[in-house]
Amino acid sequence: MPGANAVTTDPASARSFVERLYASHHAEIYAYLARMLRDDELAADLTQETFVKAFRAFDTLEDHNRARAWLYQIAGRTALDELRRRKIVRFVPWTGESRGSASSAEDQVLRLRLSADLERALLRIPPRQRQALLLSELHDMTGLELADALGVSHVAARALLTRGRESLRQALAAERAKSAIEESKRVRATAGARIERRDDERRGRID
């Protein structure tokens, strides 16, 4: 990637720069979209679309050093547009751990295998809060990068992240309580079935 901050508007230079962005960031953009969309094939398509849009909107990039956040902003808007069109706003949830980029898109996706409770909890959180959590916690964005990627001020980005963490905490507590009740019911049902089988075996021996 170029070291200078100034952005060229020359088409050939723009194409070359976006190609370098693709080589550097396509894996993490794909993983981000896969988590948001929960559809690997669609994520692959929208990853390509993100870089096509990046080339077309290259003149909106004001600083090469902020290109990564700019890409995430394009990817996030592309995914949200698709989700709104489908009327399914679902995100592959956050593990609660900060991670850097993996060696491949497949590695990044496969490393995120989440508990059912956490997945259901994140589905309860407003989309923009989930988006802020993904960008901050999984893609290790700084406050300024997060603001750029979300297209909001630094203060607004931090507020979204704070609300997202609190929403996740509350939703996860509710899901865990619900799961505990369901597990208790399953344990009782299993125990009852075993007792019934033993009774049947005893009656069979008596007969």
MONOR-V395570 format. One record per backbone hydrogen bond with DSSP energy under -0.5 kcal/mol. CO is the residue of the C=O (numbers start at 1). NH is the residue of the N-H. Records with the same first field share a line. If there is no record, write none. Layout:
CO: NH + NH
//
This chain:
5: 64
6: 8
10: 14
11: 15
12: 16
13: 17
14: 18
15: 19
16: 20
17: 21
18: 22
19: 23
20: 24
21: 25
22: 26
25: 29
26: 30
27: 31
28: 32
29: 33
30: 34
31: 35
32: 36
33: 37
34: 38
35: 92
39: 43
40: 44
41: 45
42: 46
43: 47
44: 48
45: 49
46: 50
47: 51
48: 52
49: 53
50: 54
51: 55
52: 56
53: 57
55: 58
57: 60
58: 61
60: 62
63: 66
64: 67
66: 70
67: 71
68: 72
69: 73
70: 74
71: 75
72: 76
73: 77
74: 78
75: 79
76: 80
77: 81
78: 82
79: 83
80: 84
81: 85
82: 86
83: 87 + 88
88: 90
91: 93
104: 108
105: 109
106: 110
107: 111
109: 112
111: 113
112: 114
115: 119
116: 120
117: 121
118: 122
119: 123
120: 124
121: 124 + 125
122: 125
126: 129 + 130
127: 131
128: 132
129: 133
130: 134
131: 135
132: 136
133: 137 + 138
134: 138 + 139
135: 141
137: 99
142: 146
143: 147
144: 148
145: 149
146: 150
147: 151 + 152
153: 157
154: 158
155: 159
156: 160
157: 161
158: 162
159: 163
160: 164
161: 165
162: 166
163: 167
164: 168
165: 169
166: 170
167: 171
168: 172
169: 173
170: 174
171: 175
172: 176
173: 177
174: 178
175: 179
176: 180
177: 181
178: 182
179: 183
180: 184
181: 185
182: 186
183: 187
184: 188
185: 189
186: 190
187: 191
188: 192
189: 193
190: 194
191: 195
192: 196
193: 197
194: 198
195: 199
196: 200
197: 201
198: 202
199: 203
200: 204
201: 205
202: 206
203: 207
//
